[in-house]
Amino acid sequence: MENDEVEKILNEIGQILSEDKAYPLDNTLLFARLDYGMVGPSIFKNLGNHILYRSPDLDTLGYALLDLWEEQPEGRRWAEMEYLIKDGKFEAVFVYPDELDPEEEPMDRRTRIVRRYFGDKPIVYPQPGEE
């Protein structure tokens, strides 16, 4: 899947994630689901004793994810991306539609993926108006 444009967009995504100065960039997980007409990014920060959800900026992150997704040939596009920043480097894992369990609820899957990276800790979501 690698090409220069894909690498450029993956780096751009890291830059967008680094704009959140309230918390360290290290140990940040972006979990994104994409399909035609749908971009669903979720950002999580491992803060030691808990995991914090951060609201994504859909204007910048949403378009970067869509650009990345559209770099793939139609019919071979991924459905989810797990993008982890750790020790100053990023790793991106792409999950294709045929690898997903159609019986698993999307929110349950997201929680399972986050815990796979950060462990079985409480996930803290901000109250309305907090972020």
N, C-alpha and C positions, 0 to 999 in steps of 0.2 A: 504494500500500500504506500510505501514511502516514495515521495518525490519532492522536489524542491519547494513546490507550492504548499504541499501538505506540511512539510517541516516548518515553513514560514508561518502558517496559520497556527500550528501547535505552539510555536514560540509566542505568537501574538496572544494566544489564550493565557499562557503563563504571565505575560505582561498585564493583561486585564485582571487576573487574579491578584497580582501584586499591588494593585491600586487600593485594596482594602488595608489601610494602615492601622486599623484598630487592633488587629491581631497579627501574630507572626505568619509569614507565608509558608514556612516549613510545616509539614504535616497538614497540608490542605488537600482535600479530595473534592474534585468536581465529578459529579455523577450526572450524566446527561442522557436523556432519551430523545430521539429524533425520528420523525416520519414526515411524510408529505404534509405540509401546512402546520407542523407542530414541532416546537423546540421546548424541551423541559429540562433546564439545568437546575441542579441543586448543589450548593457548596457547603462542605462540612470542615470544621477545624478540630483537630485533636488537641484538647487543652489539658491532657493529663488525666484528671479524674472524671472528665466528661467530654462529650463531643458537642460542639456548638454549630447549629445551622446558621448560615449567613445567606441573606437574600441576594440573588444574582442581579446584576444590571442587565436586563434583557436587551436594552438598546445596543450595547457593545458586545456582550458575551453571546447573546442570541444570534446576532449576525455572523460573528466569527464561527460559531458552531455550525450554522447553516452553510457558510462558505466551505468549511471542512467537509461536511457531509456531501455537498454537491460536487466535491472533487472526485468522488467515487463514481464509477459508471452506474447508470441506472440498472436496477436489478441485482447489484452487488453492494449496495450501500448497507452500512452497519445500522443497528437499531439503538445501541447504547455505547457510551464511551465512559470509561473510568480513567480519570486523569489525576494522578497523585504527584504532589510535590513533596520531596523528602531529601534532606541533605543537599539542598541547593540544586537538585536535578528533578526533571519530570519523567514520568513513565505513563504512557497512554496505552490502554487496553481497549480494543474494539470488540464488541459483541454483536453478532449477526442474528437476524430474525430467527433462523432455524436453530439457534443455540438457546433460545428463550423457552421457558416452560409456560405454555399458554394458560395453564391452570393457576399460576402464581400471580397474586395481586401485585400490581406495580409498586404500591407503597411498601408492601412486605418485602418485595425484592430489593427495593432501595435500602431499606433498613438492614437487610441481610448483607448487602454489599458493603455498606458503611462499617458494619461490625466486623466483616472479614478483614478490613484494613486497620481498624482502630480498636478492636476488641469489644467485648460486651459491656459497654458503659452506657450510662444514661445519655440520650440525645436531647439537648436543650433547644427548644424552639422559642424565638422571641415572642413576647406578647405583642398584640397589635399596637403599632405606633412606637415600639421600642427601637427599631432599627433605622 
